[in-house]
Amino acid sequence: MAKTVLPAQFSDLEQFVGVWDLPTERQRNRQRLVSTIEQLRAFYDAMMPRMESIIEYLNQFPLDQIPDGARQLFYLTLSLAEVANAVELFKQPGVIDGFDPERFIAMHE
């Protein structure tokens, strides 16, 4: 039996743990770029209807005290922010006429 990572009320999102629960912007950006638009859409479609309840759940924790499980859920929400424009606007994983993301060097992570 698989170990549950996310809080029980968000167990339907477990399928995205290990793919989208990435702690850094650079990792999330790279995952977006190597994913198909169909994979991005599946993640987006699963997360968007749950965002209100996810935010309500996460708001009970100070940012520096988010427990394991909730932290993975937090990272999933950050990945949704990375994916949203690709799904809603660009209709593809990459940014149209955008800055090459490999040239971007984050000063902090």
MOPAC internal coordinates of N, CA, C and O (Angstrom, degrees):
PM7 1SCF
backbone

  N    0.0000 0     0.00 0     0.00 0    0    0    0
  C    1.4559 1     0.00 0     0.00 0    1    0    0
  C    1.5305 1   109.18 1     0.00 0    2    1    0
  O    1.2310 1   120.83 1   -46.16 1    3    2    1
  N    1.3286 1   116.02 1   133.84 1    3    2    1
  C    1.4630 1   120.80 1  -177.33 1    5    3    2
  C    1.5225 1   110.74 1   -71.72 1    6    5    3
  O    1.2310 1   121.36 1   -35.92 1    7    6    5
  N    1.3137 1   115.01 1   144.08 1    7    6    5
  C    1.4617 1   121.06 1   177.86 1    9    7    6
  C    1.5297 1   108.99 1   -74.99 1   10    9    7
  O    1.2310 1   120.56 1   -47.59 1   11   10    9
  N    1.3127 1   116.54 1   132.41 1   11   10    9
  C    1.4561 1   121.39 1   177.00 1   13   11   10
  C    1.5220 1   108.76 1   -77.92 1   14   13   11
  O    1.2310 1   120.75 1   -49.41 1   15   14   13
  N    1.3066 1   116.18 1   130.59 1   15   14   13
  C    1.4565 1   121.89 1  -179.02 1   17   15   14
  C    1.5227 1   110.94 1  -103.89 1   18   17   15
  O    1.2310 1   120.24 1   134.71 1   19   18   17
  N    1.3130 1   117.15 1   -45.29 1   19   18   17
  C    1.4621 1   121.71 1  -176.63 1   21   19   18
  C    1.5252 1   110.68 1   -82.91 1   22   21   19
  O    1.2310 1   120.37 1   -21.02 1   23   22   21
  N    1.3338 1   116.90 1   158.98 1   23   22   21
  C    1.4642 1   119.51 1   172.56 1   25   23   22
  C    1.5363 1   109.63 1   -54.43 1   26   25   23
  O    1.2310 1   120.47 1   -34.65 1   27   26   25
  N    1.3152 1   116.71 1   145.35 1   27   26   25
  C    1.4684 1   122.46 1  -171.65 1   29   27   26
  C    1.5271 1   113.66 1   -51.47 1   30   29   27
  O    1.2310 1   119.93 1   140.13 1   31   30   29
  N    1.3265 1   117.74 1   -39.87 1   31   30   29
  C    1.4636 1   120.22 1  -177.12 1   33   31   30
  C    1.5308 1   113.04 1   -69.35 1   34   33   31
  O    1.2310 1   120.35 1   171.72 1   35   34   33
  N    1.3282 1   116.93 1    -8.28 1   35   34   33
  C    1.4687 1   121.08 1   178.39 1   37   35   34
  C    1.5313 1   111.48 1  -118.16 1   38   37   35
  O    1.2310 1   120.48 1  -158.95 1   39   38   37
  N    1.3134 1   116.69 1    21.05 1   39   38   37
  C    1.4703 1   120.79 1  -176.48 1   41   39   38
  C    1.5243 1   112.62 1   -61.72 1   42   41   39
  O    1.2310 1   119.86 1   156.39 1   43   42   41
  N    1.3315 1   117.87 1   -23.61 1   43   42   41
  C    1.4587 1   120.41 1   177.47 1   45   43   42
  C    1.5291 1   112.30 1   -65.39 1   46   45   43
  O    1.2310 1   120.14 1   164.88 1   47   46   45
  N    1.3198 1   117.34 1   -15.12 1   47   46   45
  C    1.4696 1   121.59 1   179.71 1   49   47   46
  C    1.5257 1   112.70 1   -95.09 1   50   49   47
  O    1.2310 1   120.56 1  -179.36 1   51   50   49
  N    1.3371 1   116.53 1     0.64 1   51   50   49
  C    1.4722 1   121.63 1  -178.93 1   53   51   50
  C    1.5284 1   112.46 1   -54.76 1   54   53   51
  O    1.2310 1   120.55 1   147.24 1   55   54   53
  N    1.3300 1   116.56 1   -32.76 1   55   54   53
  C    1.4658 1   119.98 1  -177.87 1   57   55   54
  C    1.5321 1   112.73 1   -59.29 1   58   57   55
  O    1.2310 1   120.18 1   161.13 1   59   58   57
  N    1.3246 1   117.26 1   -18.87 1   59   58   57
  C    1.4614 1   120.90 1  -178.51 1   61   59   58
  C    1.5262 1   113.50 1   -96.33 1   62   61   59
  O    1.2310 1   120.66 1   170.02 1   63   62   61
  N    1.3302 1   116.33 1    -9.98 1   63   62   61
  C    1.4663 1   120.92 1   176.61 1   65   63   62
  C    1.5265 1   107.85 1   -69.58 1   66   65   63
  O    1.2310 1   120.88 1   -43.16 1   67   66   65
  N    1.3084 1   115.92 1   136.84 1   67   66   65
  C    1.4566 1   120.70 1  -176.58 1   69   67   66
  C    1.5190 1   112.18 1    95.45 1   70   69   67
  O    1.2310 1   120.91 1   162.50 1   71   70   69
  N    1.3239 1   115.87 1   -17.50 1   71   70   69
  C    1.4664 1   121.13 1   177.01 1   73   71   70
  C    1.5256 1   109.84 1  -112.53 1   74   73   71
  O    1.2310 1   120.53 1   130.69 1   75   74   73
  N    1.3372 1   116.59 1   -49.31 1   75   74   73
  C    1.4572 1   121.61 1  -171.72 1   77   75   74
  C    1.5162 1   114.76 1  -112.00 1   78   77   75
  O    1.2310 1   118.89 1   174.97 1   79   78   77
  N    1.3152 1   119.72 1    -5.03 1   79   78   77
  C    1.4768 1   119.88 1   179.41 1   81   79   78
  C    1.5239 1   109.54 1   -87.82 1   82   81   79
  O    1.2310 1   121.48 1  -113.98 1   83   82   81
  N    1.3122 1   114.78 1    66.02 1   83   82   81
  C    1.4626 1   122.49 1  -173.32 1   85   83   82
  C    1.5288 1   110.51 1  -102.38 1   86   85   83
  O    1.2310 1   120.28 1   -47.54 1   87   86   85
  N    1.3313 1   117.07 1   132.46 1   87   86   85
  C    1.4656 1   120.42 1  -172.74 1   89   87   86
  C    1.5261 1   115.89 1   -77.45 1   90   89   87
  O    1.2310 1   119.22 1   160.93 1   91   90   89
  N    1.3258 1   119.09 1   -19.07 1   91   90   89
  C    1.4675 1   118.48 1  -176.75 1   93   91   90
  C    1.5264 1   111.63 1  -117.74 1   94   93   91
  O    1.2310 1   121.45 1   -27.70 1   95   94   93
  N    1.3105 1   114.84 1   152.30 1   95   94   93
  C    1.4631 1   121.06 1   177.98 1   97   95   94
  C    1.5165 1   110.38 1   -60.02 1   98   97   95
  O    1.2310 1   120.12 1   139.42 1   99   98   97
  N    1.3102 1   117.37 1   -40.58 1   99   98   97
  C    1.4678 1   121.39 1  -179.24 1  101   99   98
  C    1.5278 1   110.86 1   -61.41 1  102  101   99
  O    1.2310 1   120.16 1   136.51 1  103  102  101
  N    1.3295 1   117.30 1   -43.49 1  103  102  101
  C    1.4679 1   120.66 1   177.95 1  105  103  102
  C    1.5274 1   110.89 1   -64.25 1  106  105  103
  O    1.2310 1   120.32 1   137.32 1  107  106  105
  N    1.3158 1   116.99 1   -42.68 1  107  106  105
  C    1.4693 1   120.61 1  -179.84 1  109  107  106
  C    1.5199 1   110.83 1   -65.22 1  110  109  107
  O    1.2310 1   120.28 1   138.73 1  111  110  109
  N    1.3222 1   117.06 1   -41.27 1  111  110  109
  C    1.4581 1   121.59 1   178.50 1  113  111  110
  C    1.5271 1   110.69 1   -63.00 1  114  113  111
  O    1.2310 1   120.38 1   134.83 1  115  114  113
  N    1.3134 1   116.89 1   -45.17 1  115  114  113
  C    1.4710 1   120.41 1   178.76 1  117  115  114
  C    1.5233 1   111.34 1   -62.55 1  118  117  115
  O    1.2310 1   120.48 1   139.20 1  119  118  117
  N    1.3398 1   116.69 1   -40.80 1  119  118  117
  C    1.4651 1   119.54 1   178.86 1  121  119  118
  C    1.5207 1   110.69 1   -62.87 1  122  121  119
  O    1.2310 1   120.33 1   140.09 1  123  122  121
  N    1.3174 1   116.97 1   -39.91 1  123  122  121
  C    1.4677 1   120.18 1   176.46 1  125  123  122
  C    1.5191 1   110.72 1   -59.74 1  126  125  123
  O    1.2310 1   120.66 1   136.01 1  127  126  125
  N    1.3186 1   116.35 1   -43.99 1  127  126  125
  C    1.4616 1   120.62 1  -175.94 1  129  127  126
  C    1.5272 1   113.61 1   -69.72 1  130  129  127
  O    1.2310 1   119.70 1   150.63 1  131  130  129
  N    1.3213 1   118.18 1   -29.37 1  131  130  129
  C    1.4723 1   120.23 1  -179.71 1  133  131  130
  C    1.5270 1   112.40 1   -92.07 1  134  133  131
  O    1.2310 1   120.31 1   176.97 1  135  134  133
  N    1.3213 1   117.01 1    -3.03 1  135  134  133
  C    1.4630 1   121.32 1   179.35 1  137  135  134
  C    1.5190 1   110.11 1   -91.28 1  138  137  135
  O    1.2310 1   120.99 1   -24.14 1  139  138  137
  N    1.3247 1   115.71 1   155.86 1  139  138  137
  C    1.4618 1   120.08 1   173.49 1  141  139  138
  C    1.5238 1   108.63 1   -82.41 1  142  141  139
  O    1.2310 1   120.73 1   -17.68 1  143  142  141
  N    1.3092 1   116.20 1   162.32 1  143  142  141
  C    1.4647 1   119.38 1   177.28 1  145  143  142
  C    1.5223 1   109.90 1   -63.26 1  146  145  143
  O    1.2310 1   119.99 1   149.39 1  147  146  145
  N    1.3281 1   117.62 1   -30.61 1  147  146  145
  C    1.4646 1   120.82 1   177.65 1  149  147  146
  C    1.5301 1   111.10 1   -66.26 1  150  149  147
  O    1.2310 1   120.36 1   140.07 1  151  150  149
  N    1.3172 1   116.92 1   -39.93 1  151  150  149
  C    1.4667 1   120.70 1   176.91 1  153  151  150
  C    1.5264 1   110.83 1   -67.00 1  154  153  151
  O    1.2310 1   120.61 1   138.98 1  155  154  153
  N    1.3191 1   116.45 1   -41.02 1  155  154  153
  C    1.4636 1   120.45 1   177.49 1  157  155  154
  C    1.5241 1   110.45 1   -62.74 1  158  157  155
  O    1.2310 1   120.71 1   136.69 1  159  158  157
  N    1.3208 1   116.26 1   -43.31 1  159  158  157
  C    1.4670 1   121.56 1  -179.37 1  161  159  158
  C    1.5304 1   110.73 1   -63.73 1  162  161  159
  O    1.2310 1   119.93 1   138.40 1  163  162  161
  N    1.3268 1   117.74 1   -41.60 1  163  162  161
  C    1.4702 1   120.92 1   179.33 1  165  163  162
  C    1.5275 1   110.57 1   -62.27 1  166  165  163
  O    1.2310 1   120.41 1   136.26 1  167  166  165
  N    1.3263 1   116.82 1   -43.74 1  167  166  165
  C    1.4625 1   121.38 1   178.15 1  169  167  166
  C    1.5305 1   110.09 1   -64.41 1  170  169  167
  O    1.2310 1   120.42 1   131.72 1  171  170  169
  N    1.3017 1   116.80 1   -48.28 1  171  170  169
  C    1.4664 1   123.06 1   179.33 1  173  171  170
  C    1.5301 1   110.95 1   -57.72 1  174  173  171
  O    1.2310 1   120.76 1   131.42 1  175  174  173
  N    1.3289 1   116.15 1   -48.58 1  175  174  173
  C    1.4665 1   120.84 1  -177.82 1  177  175  174
  C    1.5257 1   112.53 1   -64.58 1  178  177  175
  O    1.2310 1   120.18 1   148.99 1  179  178  177
  N    1.3152 1   117.26 1   -31.01 1  179  178  177
  C    1.4678 1   120.60 1   177.82 1  181  179  178
  C    1.5273 1   111.46 1   -76.80 1  182  181  179
  O    1.2310 1   120.18 1   142.65 1  183  182  181
  N    1.3098 1   117.26 1   -37.35 1  183  182  181
  C    1.4660 1   121.38 1  -174.76 1  185  183  182
  C    1.5300 1   113.94 1   -81.63 1  186  185  183
  O    1.2310 1   119.88 1   137.00 1  187  186  185
  N    1.3117 1   117.83 1   -43.00 1  187  186  185
  C    1.4708 1   120.66 1  -171.57 1  189  187  186
  C    1.5289 1   113.93 1   -55.03 1  190  189  187
  O    1.2310 1   118.87 1   133.15 1  191  190  189
  N    1.3202 1   119.77 1   -46.85 1  191  190  189
  C    1.4670 1   118.38 1  -179.10 1  193  191  190
  C    1.5302 1   113.23 1   -66.77 1  194  193  191
  O    1.2310 1   120.14 1   163.02 1  195  194  193
  N    1.3080 1   117.33 1   -16.98 1  195  194  193
  C    1.4664 1   121.95 1  -176.77 1  197  195  194
  C    1.5252 1   113.34 1   -96.75 1  198  197  195
  O    1.2310 1   119.94 1   174.22 1  199  198  197
  N    1.3329 1   117.71 1    -5.78 1  199  198  197
  C    1.4624 1   120.21 1  -170.53 1  201  199  198
  C    1.5296 1   113.92 1   -60.35 1  202  201  199
  O    1.2310 1   119.80 1   139.72 1  203  202  201
  N    1.2986 1   117.99 1   -40.28 1  203  202  201
  C    1.4672 1   119.00 1  -179.56 1  205  203  202
  C    1.5301 1   110.66 1   -60.88 1  206  205  203
  O    1.2310 1   120.26 1   134.00 1  207  206  205
  N    1.3151 1   117.11 1   -46.00 1  207  206  205
  C    1.4715 1   119.72 1   179.84 1  209  207  206
  C    1.5276 1   111.63 1   -71.03 1  210  209  207
  O    1.2310 1   119.99 1   146.96 1  211  210  209
  N    1.3244 1   117.63 1   -33.04 1  211  210  209
  C    1.4696 1   120.56 1   177.13 1  213  211  210
  C    1.5292 1   110.07 1   -64.71 1  214  213  211
  O    1.2310 1   120.52 1   132.55 1  215  214  213
  N    1.3145 1   116.61 1   -47.45 1  215  214  213
  C    1.4664 1   120.47 1  -179.49 1  217  215  214
  C    1.5222 1   110.58 1   -63.32 1  218  217  215
  O    1.2310 1   120.59 1   137.18 1  219  218  217
  N    1.3207 1   116.48 1   -42.82 1  219  218  217
  C    1.4672 1   120.06 1   177.42 1  221  219  218
  C    1.5311 1   110.28 1   -58.84 1  222  221  219
  O    1.2310 1   120.35 1   136.80 1  223  222  221
  N    1.3175 1   116.93 1   -43.20 1  223  222  221
  C    1.4668 1   121.00 1   179.30 1  225  223  222
  C    1.5320 1   110.94 1   -64.94 1  226  225  223
  O    1.2310 1   120.20 1   131.61 1  227  226  225
  N    1.3185 1   117.23 1   -48.39 1  227  226  225
  C    1.4661 1   120.98 1  -176.49 1  229  227  226
  C    1.5275 1   112.60 1   -67.39 1  230  229  227
  O    1.2310 1   120.15 1   150.61 1  231  230  229
  N    1.3109 1   117.32 1   -29.39 1  231  230  229
  C    1.4674 1   120.72 1  -178.86 1  233  231  230
  C    1.5245 1   113.82 1   -63.92 1  234  233  231
  O    1.2310 1   119.73 1   166.57 1  235  234  233
  N    1.3090 1   118.12 1   -13.43 1  235  234  233
  C    1.4665 1   119.72 1   179.10 1  237  235  234
  C    1.5281 1   112.60 1   -77.65 1  238  237  235
  O    1.2310 1   120.22 1   170.06 1  239  238  237
  N    1.3409 1   117.19 1    -9.94 1  239  238  237
  C    1.4597 1   120.96 1  -177.26 1  241  239  238
  C    1.5246 1   111.16 1  -112.53 1  242  241  239
  O    1.2310 1   119.94 1   -42.45 1  243  242  241
  N    1.3450 1   117.73 1   137.55 1  243  242  241
  C    1.4631 1   119.25 1   167.86 1  245  243  242
  C    1.5353 1   108.14 1   -63.01 1  246  245  243
  O    1.2310 1   120.35 1   -35.69 1  247  246  245
  N    1.3008 1   116.94 1   144.31 1  247  246  245
  C    1.4591 1   121.24 1  -174.86 1  249  247  246
  C    1.5222 1   112.96 1   -55.18 1  250  249  247
  O    1.2310 1   120.14 1   143.61 1  251  250  249
  N    1.3101 1   117.33 1   -36.39 1  251  250  249
  C    1.4626 1   119.99 1  -178.29 1  253  251  250
  C    1.5297 1   113.13 1   -86.87 1  254  253  251
  O    1.2310 1   120.43 1  -173.49 1  255  254  253
  N    1.3370 1   116.79 1     6.51 1  255  254  253
  C    1.4645 1   120.42 1  -179.71 1  257  255  254
  C    1.5292 1   112.46 1  -130.45 1  258  257  255
  O    1.2310 1   120.26 1  -155.31 1  259  258  257
  N    1.3124 1   117.11 1    24.69 1  259  258  257
  C    1.4641 1   120.22 1   179.52 1  261  259  258
  C    1.5300 1   108.41 1   -70.30 1  262  261  259
  O    1.2310 1   119.85 1   -55.72 1  263  262  261
  N    1.3322 1   117.89 1   124.28 1  263  262  261
  C    1.4659 1   120.03 1  -179.20 1  265  263  262
  C    1.5302 1   111.88 1   -75.16 1  266  265  263
  O    1.2310 1   121.06 1   -18.58 1  267  266  265
  N    1.3384 1   115.57 1   161.42 1  267  266  265
  C    1.4645 1   120.26 1   173.99 1  269  267  266
  C    1.5215 1   108.05 1   -53.70 1  270  269  267
  O    1.2310 1   120.18 1   -29.40 1  271  270  269
  N    1.2824 1   117.26 1   150.60 1  271  270  269
  C    1.4634 1   121.29 1  -175.04 1  273  271  270
  C    1.5106 1   108.83 1    91.17 1  274  273  271
  O    1.2310 1   120.69 1   117.83 1  275  274  273
  N    1.3081 1   116.29 1   -62.17 1  275  274  273
  C    1.4612 1   120.23 1   175.37 1  277  275  274
  C    1.5263 1   109.65 1   -67.45 1  278  277  275
  O    1.2310 1   120.44 1   145.95 1  279  278  277
  N    1.3333 1   116.76 1   -34.05 1  279  278  277
  C    1.4638 1   120.09 1   178.34 1  281  279  278
  C    1.5310 1   110.21 1   -64.19 1  282  281  279
  O    1.2310 1   120.14 1   137.86 1  283  282  281
  N    1.3357 1   117.33 1   -42.14 1  283  282  281
  C    1.4592 1   120.06 1   177.27 1  285  283  282
  C    1.5305 1   110.26 1   -62.61 1  286  285  283
  O    1.2310 1   120.58 1   140.82 1  287  286  285
  N    1.3173 1   116.49 1   -39.18 1  287  286  285
  C    1.4595 1   120.70 1   176.90 1  289  287  286
  C    1.5296 1   110.62 1   -63.32 1  290  289  287
  O    1.2310 1   120.38 1   138.90 1  291  290  289
  N    1.3210 1   116.88 1   -41.10 1  291  290  289
  C    1.4607 1   122.32 1   176.21 1  293  291  290
  C    1.5294 1   110.40 1   -59.84 1  294  293  291
  O    1.2310 1   120.37 1   134.44 1  295  294  293
  N    1.3248 1   116.90 1   -45.56 1  295  294  293
  C    1.4616 1   120.29 1   178.86 1  297  295  294
  C    1.5332 1   111.27 1   -63.50 1  298  297  295
  O    1.2310 1   120.19 1   143.93 1  299  298  297
  N    1.3266 1   117.24 1   -36.07 1  299  298  297
  C    1.4649 1   119.62 1   176.19 1  301  299  298
  C    1.5254 1   110.64 1   -61.71 1  302  301  299
  O    1.2310 1   120.04 1   140.69 1  303  302  301
  N    1.3284 1   117.53 1   -39.31 1  303  302  301
  C    1.4666 1   119.80 1   179.03 1  305  303  302
  C    1.5278 1   111.29 1   -66.57 1  306  305  303
  O    1.2310 1   120.52 1   143.23 1  307  306  305
  N    1.3276 1   116.60 1   -36.77 1  307  306  305
  C    1.4664 1   119.41 1   176.39 1  309  307  306
  C    1.5263 1   110.50 1   -65.65 1  310  309  307
  O    1.2310 1   120.29 1   143.30 1  311  310  309
  N    1.3134 1   117.05 1   -36.70 1  311  310  309
  C    1.4639 1   120.28 1   176.65 1  313  311  310
  C    1.5192 1   111.15 1   -66.44 1  314  313  311
  O    1.2310 1   120.35 1   143.64 1  315  314  313
  N    1.3187 1   116.94 1   -36.36 1  315  314  313
  C    1.4626 1   119.19 1   176.57 1  317  315  314
  C    1.5266 1   110.25 1   -59.76 1  318  317  315
  O    1.2310 1   120.15 1   138.79 1  319  318  317
  N    1.3194 1   117.32 1   -41.21 1  319  318  317
  C    1.4641 1   120.51 1   177.47 1  321  319  318
  C    1.5301 1   110.70 1   -60.78 1  322  321  319
  O    1.2310 1   120.56 1   144.79 1  323  322  321
  N    1.3175 1   116.53 1   -35.21 1  323  322  321
  C    1.4645 1   121.54 1   179.18 1  325  323  322
  C    1.5314 1   111.19 1   -70.75 1  326  325  323
  O    1.2310 1   120.47 1   147.53 1  327  326  325
  N    1.3115 1   116.71 1   -32.47 1  327  326  325
  C    1.4624 1   123.09 1  -173.96 1  329  327  326
  C    1.5310 1   112.46 1   -88.76 1  330  329  327
  O    1.2310 1   119.86 1   151.77 1  331  330  329
  N    1.3093 1   117.87 1   -28.23 1  331  330  329
  C    1.4656 1   121.77 1  -169.76 1  333  331  330
  C    1.5277 1   113.83 1   -55.12 1  334  333  331
  O    1.2310 1   119.37 1   130.96 1  335  334  333
  N    1.3142 1   118.82 1   -49.04 1  335  334  333
  C    1.4666 1   119.84 1  -179.49 1  337  335  334
  C    1.5197 1   112.08 1   -64.28 1  338  337  335
  O    1.2310 1   120.36 1   143.66 1  339  338  337
  N    1.3181 1   116.93 1   -36.34 1  339  338  337
  C    1.4657 1   120.01 1   178.46 1  341  339  338
  C    1.5306 1   110.46 1   -61.28 1  342  341  339
  O    1.2310 1   120.76 1   139.99 1  343  342  341
  N    1.3170 1   116.14 1   -40.01 1  343  342  341
  C    1.4664 1   120.77 1  -179.07 1  345  343  342
  C    1.5254 1   111.17 1   -79.04 1  346  345  343
  O    1.2310 1   120.32 1   131.05 1  347  346  345
  N    1.3158 1   116.99 1   -48.95 1  347  346  345
  C    1.4631 1   121.24 1  -172.57 1  349  347  346
  C    1.5235 1   113.86 1   -76.37 1  350  349  347
  O    1.2310 1   120.25 1   140.59 1  351  350  349
  N    1.3302 1   117.13 1   -39.41 1  351  350  349
  C    1.4631 1   120.12 1  -172.51 1  353  351  350
  C    1.5191 1   114.26 1  -108.13 1  354  353  351
  O    1.2310 1   120.76 1   128.39 1  355  354  353
  N    1.3312 1   116.16 1   -51.61 1  355  354  353
  C    1.4577 1   120.18 1  -171.21 1  357  355  354
  C    1.5195 1   113.39 1   -83.89 1  358  357  355
  O    1.2310 1   120.39 1   153.86 1  359  358  357
  N    1.3410 1   116.86 1   -26.14 1  359  358  357
  C    1.4678 1   122.18 1  -178.33 1  361  359  358
  C    1.5257 1   111.93 1    59.40 1  362  361  359
  O    1.2310 1   121.04 1  -152.30 1  363  362  361
  N    1.3209 1   115.61 1    27.70 1  363  362  361
  C    1.4643 1   123.05 1   177.52 1  365  363  362
  C    1.5269 1   107.90 1  -162.21 1  366  365  363
  O    1.2310 1   119.94 1   -20.81 1  367  366  365
  N    1.3308 1   117.72 1   159.19 1  367  366  365
  C    1.4707 1   120.10 1  -177.09 1  369  367  366
  C    1.5276 1   114.42 1   -64.34 1  370  369  367
  O    1.2310 1   119.98 1   144.27 1  371  370  369
  N    1.3276 1   117.64 1   -35.73 1  371  370  369
  C    1.4586 1   120.94 1  -176.83 1  373  371  370
  C    1.5163 1   112.44 1   -88.63 1  374  373  371
  O    1.2310 1   121.23 1   -19.48 1  375  374  373
  N    1.3161 1   115.25 1   160.52 1  375  374  373
  C    1.4608 1   121.65 1   177.51 1  377  375  374
  C    1.5201 1   108.26 1   -83.78 1  378  377  375
  O    1.2310 1   120.80 1   -51.78 1  379  378  377
  N    1.3056 1   116.07 1   128.22 1  379  378  377
  C    1.4587 1   121.45 1  -179.73 1  381  379  378
  C    1.5266 1   109.02 1   -68.03 1  382  381  379
  O    1.2310 1   120.36 1   -54.69 1  383  382  381
  N    1.3204 1   116.92 1   125.31 1  383  382  381
  C    1.4636 1   122.56 1  -179.88 1  385  383  382
  C    1.5243 1   112.29 1    52.15 1  386  385  383
  O    1.2310 1   120.71 1  -146.04 1  387  386  385
  N    1.3066 1   116.25 1    33.96 1  387  386  385
  C    1.4596 1   120.53 1  -177.58 1  389  387  386
  C    1.5136 1   112.74 1   -95.21 1  390  389  387
  O    1.2310 1   121.67 1    -8.68 1  391  390  389
  N    1.3009 1   114.41 1   171.32 1  391  390  389
  C    1.4563 1   123.86 1   175.78 1  393  391  390
  C    1.5221 1   108.30 1   -66.13 1  394  393  391
  O    1.2310 1   119.54 1   -46.41 1  395  394  393
  N    1.3115 1   118.49 1   133.59 1  395  394  393
  C    1.4624 1   121.80 1   178.01 1  397  395  394
  C    1.5266 1   108.81 1   -59.83 1  398  397  395
  O    1.2310 1   119.63 1   -64.66 1  399  398  397
  N    1.3356 1   118.32 1   115.34 1  399  398  397
  C    1.4676 1   120.19 1  -175.17 1  401  399  398
  C    1.5265 1   113.94 1   -63.81 1  402  401  399
  O    1.2310 1   119.69 1   159.52 1  403  402  401
  N    1.3115 1   118.21 1   -20.48 1  403  402  401
  C    1.4672 1   120.51 1   177.45 1  405  403  402
  C    1.5262 1   111.42 1   -70.99 1  406  405  403
  O    1.2310 1   120.34 1   160.99 1  407  406  405
  N    1.3297 1   116.96 1   -19.01 1  407  406  405
  C    1.4647 1   120.37 1   177.93 1  409  407  406
  C    1.5212 1   112.46 1   -83.56 1  410  409  407
  O    1.2310 1   120.63 1   163.09 1  411  410  409
  N    1.3236 1   116.39 1   -16.91 1  411  410  409
  C    1.4596 1   121.04 1  -179.13 1  413  411  410
  C    1.5244 1   109.71 1   -75.57 1  414  413  411
  O    1.2310 1   120.66 1   -51.41 1  415  414  413
  N    1.3131 1   116.34 1   128.59 1  415  414  413
  C    1.4646 1   121.58 1   177.83 1  417  415  414
  C    1.5256 1   107.59 1  -116.78 1  418  417  415
  O    1.2310 1   121.16 1   -68.23 1  419  418  417
  N    1.3232 1   115.38 1   111.77 1  419  418  417
  C    1.4675 1   120.26 1   179.38 1  421  419  418
  C    1.5226 1   109.16 1   -70.11 1  422  421  419
  O    1.2310 1   120.75 1   -44.84 1  423  422  421
  N    1.3138 1   116.18 1   135.16 1  423  422  421
  C    1.4613 1   120.94 1   179.49 1  425  423  422
  C    1.5200 1   111.42 1   -84.92 1  426  425  423
  O    1.2310 1   120.43 1   162.24 1  427  426  425
  N    1.3151 1   116.78 1   -17.76 1  427  426  425
  C    1.4669 1   121.76 1   176.21 1  429  427  426
  C    1.5161 1   107.90 1  -151.81 1  430  429  427
  O    1.2310 1   120.78 1   -27.61 1  431  430  429
  N    1.2905 1   116.12 1   152.39 1  431  430  429
  C    1.4708 1   121.51 1   178.40 1  433  431  430
  C    1.4949 1   108.50 1  -135.52 1  434  433  431
  O    1.2310 1   120.10 1   180.00 1  435  434  433

